[in-house]
Amino acid sequence: MKKSISVLFAVLFCGVTALAQVGGGGFDSTLDQLFEKTPVFTATLQTAMTGPNGSMSASTRMYYDHGNSRSEMNMADVSGSTLPPNALKQAQAMGLDKVVTIAPSSKTNIFMIYPNLRAYISNPTLSGAQSPGNLKVTKIGSETVDGHPCVKNQVVLNLGGQPHQFTVWNASDLQNFPIQINITDQGTSATMIFRNISFAGVSTSQFQPPSSYKRYDNIQELMQAAIIGHVGGGTPAATPAQ
C-alpha cells in the first residue's frame, strides 16, 4: 500500500511538473499573461525542474486556447532523482502511468484524467481567474534557442499586489512566442522549452473530461479503486459523471 501511494504522489507531482506550474496545478493567470500575443497553440513541452529534494524532467503534449490548457503526460517520458524506484512499472500496473491535466480558463478547478482507468478527479483551486496585472518587460539580451532567434527578456508581472518574475526567450520567427521560460521560486527552478509549435485551432472538447469517464470526489477514492481494480485483474467500472 505504501509503495502504491508513493507512486500516486509521484504521478501527481509529474503532472504538475509537466505543466510547469511551480506551486500550482496548471497555467494560472500569471503564465496566461505570457501568451497574450499567441493565445492559441499546440506544442511539445519539455520541463526540467530542480529543487531541494532533487531534479525531475518531463516531456508532455500541450494544448492551449485563450487560458484553457491541457497537458498529456506519460510517465515513460519522465525521469529524475525524485521519482521513486520502480515507479513506472507500478504506475503501469495500476493504470496510472498516463495522465491528462486540464485547467479551464475559469481557474476554478483542475481535472486530472487517467485514460487507462477511464476515470478522473476534479481538484478545486484556491482562486479563480484574476484580472490582468501590470506587466513590465525588459530586454536583457539576444540568444538562439533551439535554432530560433530570440529576444531574452526579464518579465515582472504584478498581480494582486504580488510580483512574479520570469526570464522569457521570445522567438522572433514565431510571432514572438515565449519559446523558453524560466521560473525560480523559493529554491525551486523550472525551465520550460516549447518545441513542434503550431498555431492551428484547438477543439474545445480538449478542455473537458470525457462524459463516459467516472468522476471521483478525491484522489484517495480513485487510488482505492485503482488498487482494487489491479488486484481483481481489471479497472474500475466506468459510469457517466454526475
C-alpha contacts under 8 A as a table, 3 or more apart, distances in Angstrom:
res1	aa1	res2	aa2	distance
1	M	4	S	5.07
1	M	5	I	6.21
2	K	5	I	5.14
2	K	6	S	6.23
3	K	6	S	5.08
3	K	7	V	6.32
4	S	7	V	5.11
4	S	8	L	6.34
4	S	90	Q	7.10
4	S	91	A	7.96
4	S	227	I	7.98
5	I	8	L	5.00
5	I	9	F	6.39
5	I	223	M	7.82
6	S	9	F	5.31
6	S	10	A	6.15
6	S	84	P	7.27
7	V	10	A	4.95
7	V	11	V	6.18
7	V	84	P	7.12
7	V	87	A	5.47
7	V	90	Q	6.88
7	V	91	A	6.23
8	L	11	V	5.12
8	L	12	L	6.32
8	L	91	A	7.54
8	L	96	L	7.45
8	L	223	M	7.44
9	F	12	L	5.02
9	F	13	F	5.99
10	A	13	F	5.06
10	A	14	C	6.06
10	A	83	L	6.31
10	A	84	P	7.32
10	A	87	A	7.61
11	V	14	C	5.10
11	V	15	G	6.19
11	V	75	M	7.34
11	V	91	A	7.87
11	V	96	L	7.24
11	V	97	D	7.17
11	V	99	V	7.87
12	L	15	G	5.07
12	L	16	V	6.34
13	F	16	V	5.13
13	F	17	T	6.08
14	C	17	T	4.89
14	C	18	A	5.88
14	C	58	A	7.27
14	C	75	M	7.74
14	C	78	V	7.29
15	G	18	A	5.10
15	G	19	L	6.36
15	G	71	S	7.97
15	G	73	M	6.72
15	G	99	V	7.09
15	G	100	V	7.83
15	G	101	T	6.81
16	V	19	L	5.21
16	V	20	A	6.36
16	V	21	Q	6.25
16	V	22	V	7.57
16	V	24	G	7.01
16	V	25	G	5.46
16	V	26	G	6.76
17	T	20	A	4.80
17	T	21	Q	6.46
17	T	22	V	7.23
17	T	47	T	6.96
17	T	49	M	7.11
17	T	56	M	7.98
17	T	57	S	7.82
17	T	58	A	7.28
18	A	21	Q	7.97
18	A	45	L	7.48
18	A	46	Q	7.38
18	A	47	T	5.98
18	A	57	S	7.89
18	A	58	A	5.65
18	A	59	S	6.74
18	A	60	T	6.17
18	A	71	S	7.31
18	A	73	M	7.12
19	L	25	G	7.31
19	L	26	G	5.46
19	L	27	F	6.96
19	L	47	T	7.95
19	L	71	S	6.42
20	A	26	G	7.22
20	A	27	F	7.73
20	A	47	T	6.40
20	A	190	A	6.74
20	A	191	T	7.77
20	A	192	M	6.73
21	Q	24	G	5.30
21	Q	25	G	6.24
21	Q	26	G	5.53
21	Q	27	F	6.22
21	Q	28	D	7.83
22	V	183	I	7.97
22	V	185	D	7.54
22	V	188	T	7.88
22	V	190	A	7.39
24	G	28	D	7.79
25	G	103	A	7.52
25	G	110	I	6.61
26	G	69	S	7.27
26	G	101	T	7.68
26	G	102	I	7.46
26	G	103	A	5.72
26	G	110	I	7.48
27	F	30	T	7.56
27	F	31	L	5.64
27	F	32	D	6.34
27	F	67	G	7.64
27	F	69	S	6.66
27	F	103	A	6.97
28	D	31	L	5.69
28	D	32	D	6.10
28	D	67	G	8.00
28	D	107	K	6.85
28	D	129	A	7.35
29	S	32	D	4.97
29	S	33	Q	6.43
29	S	67	G	7.98
29	S	129	A	6.00
29	S	130	Q	6.08
29	S	132	P	7.63
30	T	33	Q	5.65
30	T	34	L	7.55
30	T	157	L	7.13
30	T	159	L	7.34
30	T	164	H	7.40
31	L	34	L	5.43
31	L	35	F	7.33
32	D	35	F	5.55
32	D	36	E	6.92
32	D	67	G	5.98
33	Q	36	E	5.59
33	Q	132	P	7.38
34	L	37	K	7.88
34	L	178	P	7.04
35	F	38	T	5.20
35	F	39	P	5.42
35	F	177	F	7.29
35	F	178	P	7.30
36	E	39	P	5.40
37	K	175	Q	7.68
37	K	176	N	7.77
37	K	177	F	7.57
38	T	41	F	7.07
38	T	175	Q	7.27
38	T	177	F	6.44
38	T	199	F	7.65
39	P	64	Y	7.15
39	P	65	D	5.70
39	P	66	H	4.96
39	P	67	G	7.47
40	V	64	Y	5.52
40	V	65	D	4.39
40	V	66	H	6.24
40	V	199	F	5.88
40	V	200	A	7.18
40	V	201	G	6.52
40	V	202	V	7.20
41	F	63	Y	6.18
41	F	64	Y	5.39
41	F	65	D	6.66
41	F	197	I	6.84
41	F	198	S	5.47
41	F	199	F	4.38
41	F	200	A	6.30
41	F	201	G	7.08
41	F	202	V	7.35
42	T	61	R	7.61
42	T	62	M	5.51
42	T	63	Y	4.51
42	T	64	Y	6.22
42	T	196	N	7.92
42	T	197	I	5.79
42	T	198	S	5.28
42	T	199	F	6.58
42	T	200	A	7.52
42	T	202	V	7.68
43	A	61	R	6.11
43	A	62	M	5.18
43	A	63	Y	6.71
43	A	194	F	6.03
43	A	195	R	5.72
43	A	196	N	5.28
43	A	197	I	4.41
43	A	198	S	6.38
44	T	59	S	6.96
44	T	60	T	5.81
44	T	61	R	4.70
44	T	62	M	5.84
44	T	194	F	5.67
44	T	195	R	5.04
44	T	196	N	5.83
44	T	197	I	7.07
45	L	59	S	5.72
45	L	60	T	5.25
45	L	61	R	6.07
45	L	62	M	6.21
45	L	192	M	6.68
45	L	193	I	5.85
45	L	194	F	4.71
45	L	195	R	6.41
46	Q	57	S	7.33
46	Q	58	A	5.78
46	Q	59	S	4.48
46	Q	60	T	6.50
46	Q	192	M	5.72
46	Q	193	I	5.25
46	Q	194	F	6.42
46	Q	195	R	7.87
47	T	57	S	5.47
47	T	58	A	5.34
47	T	59	S	6.47
47	T	190	A	6.81
47	T	191	T	5.67
47	T	192	M	4.57
47	T	193	I	6.53
48	A	55	S	7.46
48	A	56	M	5.96
48	A	57	S	4.31
48	A	58	A	6.69
48	A	190	A	5.66
48	A	191	T	5.32
48	A	192	M	6.67
49	M	55	S	5.56
49	M	56	M	5.27
49	M	57	S	6.10
49	M	188	T	7.22
49	M	189	S	5.67
49	M	190	A	4.34
49	M	191	T	6.50
50	T	53	N	7.84
50	T	54	G	5.78
50	T	55	S	4.21
50	T	56	M	6.48
50	T	188	T	5.72
50	T	189	S	5.36
50	T	190	A	6.56
51	G	54	G	5.39
51	G	55	S	6.25
51	G	187	G	5.96
51	G	188	T	4.28
51	G	189	S	6.42
52	P	187	G	6.78
52	P	188	T	7.04
53	N	82	T	6.70
54	G	80	G	7.57
54	G	81	S	5.63
54	G	82	T	5.62
55	S	80	G	5.35
55	S	81	S	5.56
55	S	82	T	6.12
56	M	78	V	7.25
56	M	79	S	5.70
56	M	80	G	4.01
56	M	81	S	6.41
56	M	82	T	6.37
56	M	83	L	7.51
57	S	78	V	5.74
57	S	79	S	5.47
57	S	80	G	6.09
58	A	73	M	7.98
58	A	77	D	5.75
58	A	78	V	4.41
58	A	79	S	6.60
59	S	73	M	7.10
59	S	77	D	5.64
59	S	78	V	6.75
60	T	71	S	6.24
60	T	72	E	5.49
60	T	73	M	4.94
60	T	74	N	7.40
60	T	77	D	7.70
61	R	71	S	5.59
61	R	72	E	5.09
61	R	73	M	6.88
62	M	69	S	7.33
62	M	70	R	5.74
62	M	71	S	4.72
62	M	72	E	6.66
63	Y	69	S	5.70
63	Y	70	R	5.00
63	Y	71	S	6.53
63	Y	202	V	7.12
63	Y	206	Q	7.90
64	Y	67	G	6.76
64	Y	68	N	5.59
64	Y	69	S	4.53
64	Y	70	R	6.44
64	Y	202	V	7.39
65	D	68	N	5.12
65	D	69	S	6.62
65	D	202	V	6.68
66	H	105	S	7.16
67	G	104	P	6.93
67	G	105	S	4.47
68	N	102	I	7.60
68	N	103	A	5.91
68	N	104	P	4.55
68	N	105	S	4.48
68	N	207	F	6.63
69	S	102	I	5.76
69	S	103	A	5.22
69	S	104	P	6.39
69	S	105	S	7.55
69	S	207	F	6.96
70	R	100	V	7.00
70	R	101	T	5.66
70	R	102	I	4.48
70	R	103	A	6.48
70	R	206	Q	7.06
70	R	207	F	6.38
71	S	100	V	5.61
71	S	101	T	5.17
71	S	102	I	6.55
72	E	98	K	7.61
72	E	99	V	6.16
72	E	100	V	4.51
72	E	101	T	6.58
73	M	77	D	7.44
73	M	98	K	5.82
73	M	99	V	5.41
73	M	100	V	6.18
74	N	77	D	5.59
74	N	78	V	7.24
74	N	97	D	5.83
74	N	98	K	4.57
74	N	99	V	6.60
75	M	78	V	5.03
75	M	88	L	6.18
75	M	97	D	5.16
75	M	98	K	6.37
76	A	79	S	7.93
76	A	88	L	6.69
76	A	97	D	7.55
79	S	83	L	6.83
80	G	83	L	5.72
81	S	84	P	7.79
83	L	87	A	6.69
84	P	87	A	5.34
86	N	89	K	5.42
86	N	90	Q	6.24
87	A	90	Q	5.21
87	A	91	A	5.96
88	L	91	A	5.09
88	L	92	Q	6.04
88	L	97	D	6.64
89	K	92	Q	5.13
89	K	93	A	6.16
90	Q	93	A	5.12
90	Q	94	M	6.35
91	A	94	M	5.19
91	A	95	G	5.99
91	A	96	L	4.75
91	A	97	D	4.81
92	Q	95	G	5.05
92	Q	96	L	5.95
92	Q	97	D	4.99
93	A	96	L	7.73
93	A	230	H	6.95
94	M	97	D	7.82
94	M	226	A	5.87
94	M	227	I	6.60
94	M	229	G	7.68
94	M	230	H	5.58
95	G	98	K	7.31
95	G	114	Y	7.52
95	G	116	N	5.16
95	G	117	L	5.91
95	G	226	A	7.19
95	G	235	T	7.76
96	L	99	V	6.91
96	L	114	Y	6.35
96	L	116	N	7.04
96	L	117	L	7.55
98	K	114	Y	6.09
98	K	115	P	6.69
98	K	116	N	7.01
99	V	112	M	6.68
99	V	113	I	5.52
99	V	114	Y	4.83
99	V	115	P	6.80
100	V	111	F	7.89
100	V	112	M	5.91
100	V	113	I	4.90
100	V	114	Y	6.49
100	V	115	P	7.68
101	T	110	I	7.06
101	T	111	F	5.67
101	T	112	M	4.80
101	T	113	I	6.24
102	I	110	I	5.82
102	I	111	F	5.03
102	I	112	M	6.68
102	I	113	I	8.00
102	I	207	F	5.95
102	I	208	Q	7.26
103	A	107	K	6.39
103	A	109	N	6.77
103	A	110	I	4.88
103	A	111	F	6.54
103	A	207	F	7.43
104	P	107	K	5.69
104	P	108	T	7.62
104	P	109	N	7.24
104	P	110	I	7.14
104	P	207	F	6.47
105	S	129	A	7.04
106	S	109	N	7.76
106	S	128	G	5.95
106	S	129	A	5.52
107	K	110	I	7.40
107	K	125	T	6.81
107	K	127	S	6.96
107	K	128	G	4.48
107	K	129	A	5.18
108	T	124	P	5.89
108	T	125	T	5.36
108	T	126	L	7.62
108	T	127	S	6.42
108	T	128	G	4.76
108	T	129	A	7.44
109	N	122	S	6.29
109	N	123	N	5.27
109	N	124	P	4.09
109	N	125	T	5.05
110	I	122	S	5.63
110	I	123	N	5.00
110	I	124	P	6.31
110	I	125	T	6.93
111	F	120	Y	6.74
111	F	121	I	5.77
111	F	122	S	4.59
111	F	123	N	6.28
111	F	209	P	7.20
112	M	120	Y	5.45
112	M	121	I	5.35
112	M	122	S	6.46
112	M	123	N	7.69
113	I	118	R	7.75
113	I	119	A	6.08
113	I	120	Y	4.17
113	I	121	I	6.61
113	I	209	P	6.90
114	Y	117	L	5.52
114	Y	118	R	6.03
114	Y	119	A	5.49
114	Y	120	Y	5.80
115	P	118	R	4.76
115	P	119	A	6.60
116	N	119	A	7.93
117	L	226	A	7.42
117	L	235	T	5.78
117	L	236	P	6.31
117	L	238	A	7.91
118	R	212	S	7.72
118	R	213	Y	4.86
118	R	214	K	6.44
118	R	236	P	7.79
118	R	238	A	6.00
119	A	213	Y	4.80
119	A	214	K	4.51
119	A	215	R	5.80
119	A	216	Y	7.34
119	A	222	L	7.75
119	A	236	P	7.97
119	A	238	A	6.88
120	Y	209	P	7.40
120	Y	213	Y	6.84
120	Y	214	K	6.34
120	Y	215	R	5.11
120	Y	216	Y	6.20
120	Y	222	L	7.75
121	I	215	R	5.64
121	I	216	Y	5.03
121	I	217	D	6.17
121	I	218	N	5.99
121	I	219	I	6.59
121	I	222	L	7.60
122	S	215	R	7.67
122	S	216	Y	7.50
122	S	217	D	6.96
122	S	218	N	7.30
123	N	218	N	7.45
125	T	128	G	7.04
130	Q	159	L	7.96
130	Q	160	G	7.95
131	S	159	L	7.95
132	P	159	L	7.23
133	G	157	L	6.28
133	G	158	N	5.41
133	G	159	L	4.58
133	G	160	G	7.14
134	N	157	L	5.67
134	N	158	N	5.11
134	N	159	L	6.74
135	L	155	V	7.11
135	L	156	V	5.96
135	L	157	L	4.51
135	L	158	N	6.48
136	K	155	V	5.75
136	K	156	V	5.18
136	K	157	L	6.28
137	V	153	N	6.32
137	V	154	Q	5.85
137	V	155	V	4.62
137	V	156	V	6.56
138	T	153	N	5.40
138	T	154	Q	5.14
138	T	155	V	6.42
139	K	151	V	6.91
139	K	152	K	5.97
139	K	153	N	4.37
139	K	154	Q	6.31
140	I	151	V	7.91
140	I	152	K	5.69
140	I	153	N	5.40
140	I	154	Q	6.55
141	G	151	V	6.17
141	G	152	K	4.97
141	G	153	N	7.01
142	S	149	P	7.52
142	S	150	C	5.76
142	S	151	V	4.61
142	S	152	K	5.34
143	E	149	P	6.21
143	E	150	C	5.30
143	E	151	V	6.41
143	E	152	K	6.54
143	E	169	W	7.84
144	T	147	G	5.83
144	T	148	H	5.33
144	T	149	P	4.55
144	T	150	C	5.51
145	V	148	H	5.20
145	V	149	P	6.59
145	V	150	C	6.70
145	V	169	W	7.72
145	V	171	A	7.98
145	V	179	I	7.71
145	V	180	Q	7.62
148	H	171	A	5.90
148	H	172	S	7.49
148	H	173	D	6.75
149	P	171	A	5.70
149	P	172	S	6.01
149	P	173	D	6.90
150	C	169	W	5.57
150	C	170	N	5.08
150	C	171	A	4.30
150	C	172	S	5.65
150	C	176	N	7.89
151	V	169	W	5.59
151	V	170	N	5.29
151	V	171	A	6.67
151	V	172	S	7.15
152	K	167	T	7.22
152	K	168	V	5.85
152	K	169	W	4.49
152	K	170	N	6.51
153	N	167	T	5.84
153	N	168	V	5.18
153	N	169	W	6.19
153	N	170	N	7.58
154	Q	165	Q	7.33
154	Q	166	F	6.03
154	Q	167	T	4.77
154	Q	168	V	6.33
155	V	165	Q	5.67
155	V	166	F	5.12
155	V	167	T	6.08
155	V	168	V	6.88
156	V	163	P	6.39
156	V	164	H	5.55
156	V	165	Q	4.49
156	V	166	F	6.47
157	L	163	P	5.50
157	L	164	H	5.05
157	L	165	Q	6.41
158	N	161	G	5.89
158	N	162	Q	5.39
158	N	163	P	4.25
158	N	164	H	6.25
159	L	162	Q	5.30
159	L	163	P	6.24
159	L	164	H	7.46
165	Q	183	I	7.11
165	Q	184	T	7.96
166	F	181	I	6.81
166	F	182	N	5.79
166	F	183	I	5.23
166	F	184	T	7.57
167	T	181	I	5.81
167	T	182	N	5.15
167	T	183	I	6.83
168	V	178	P	6.07
168	V	179	I	7.70
168	V	180	Q	5.84
168	V	181	I	4.64
168	V	182	N	6.52
169	W	178	P	5.51
169	W	179	I	5.92
169	W	180	Q	5.10
169	W	181	I	6.48
170	N	176	N	4.71
170	N	177	F	5.19
170	N	178	P	4.32
170	N	179	I	5.85
170	N	180	Q	7.27
171	A	174	L	5.32
171	A	175	Q	6.85
171	A	176	N	4.64
171	A	177	F	5.39
171	A	178	P	6.40
171	A	179	I	6.10
172	S	175	Q	5.92
172	S	176	N	4.72
172	S	177	F	7.47
173	D	176	N	6.82
174	L	177	F	5.51
178	P	181	I	6.68
179	I	192	M	7.98
179	I	193	I	5.81
179	I	194	F	5.17
179	I	195	R	7.57
180	Q	191	T	7.17
180	Q	192	M	5.48
180	Q	193	I	4.53
180	Q	194	F	6.42
181	I	191	T	5.72
181	I	192	M	5.16
181	I	193	I	6.75
182	N	189	S	7.22
182	N	190	A	5.74
182	N	191	T	4.41
182	N	192	M	6.39
183	I	189	S	5.68
183	I	190	A	5.29
183	I	191	T	6.48
184	T	187	G	6.84
184	T	188	T	5.65
184	T	189	S	4.30
184	T	190	A	6.46
185	D	188	T	5.31
185	D	189	S	6.43
194	F	197	I	6.82
202	V	206	Q	7.40
203	S	206	Q	5.74
204	T	207	F	5.82
204	T	208	Q	7.69
205	S	208	Q	5.67
206	Q	209	P	7.88
209	P	213	Y	7.34
210	P	213	Y	5.55
211	S	214	K	7.98
211	S	240	P	5.80
211	S	241	A	6.10
212	S	238	A	6.73
212	S	239	T	6.05
212	S	240	P	4.64
212	S	241	A	6.81
213	Y	238	A	5.52
213	Y	239	T	6.09
213	Y	240	P	5.80
213	Y	241	A	6.41
214	K	237	A	7.68
214	K	238	A	5.03
214	K	239	T	4.94
214	K	240	P	5.63
214	K	241	A	5.29
215	R	240	P	7.67
215	R	241	A	5.17
215	R	242	Q	7.39
216	Y	219	I	7.22
216	Y	221	E	6.30
216	Y	222	L	5.95
217	D	221	E	6.93
218	N	221	E	5.65
218	N	222	L	6.73
219	I	222	L	5.12
219	I	223	M	5.95
220	Q	223	M	5.02
220	Q	224	Q	6.18
221	E	224	Q	5.18
221	E	225	A	6.27
222	L	225	A	5.08
222	L	226	A	6.11
223	M	226	A	5.03
223	M	227	I	6.25
224	Q	227	I	5.16
224	Q	228	I	6.23
225	A	228	I	5.11
225	A	229	G	5.95
225	A	235	T	7.73
225	A	236	P	5.82
226	A	229	G	5.01
226	A	230	H	6.08
226	A	235	T	6.47
226	A	236	P	6.49
227	I	230	H	5.14
227	I	231	V	6.17
228	I	231	V	5.16
228	I	232	G	5.99
228	I	235	T	7.82
228	I	236	P	7.76
229	G	232	G	5.12
229	G	233	G	6.05
229	G	234	G	4.70
229	G	235	T	4.22
229	G	236	P	5.47
230	H	233	G	5.09
230	H	234	G	5.67
230	H	235	T	6.42
231	V	234	G	7.56
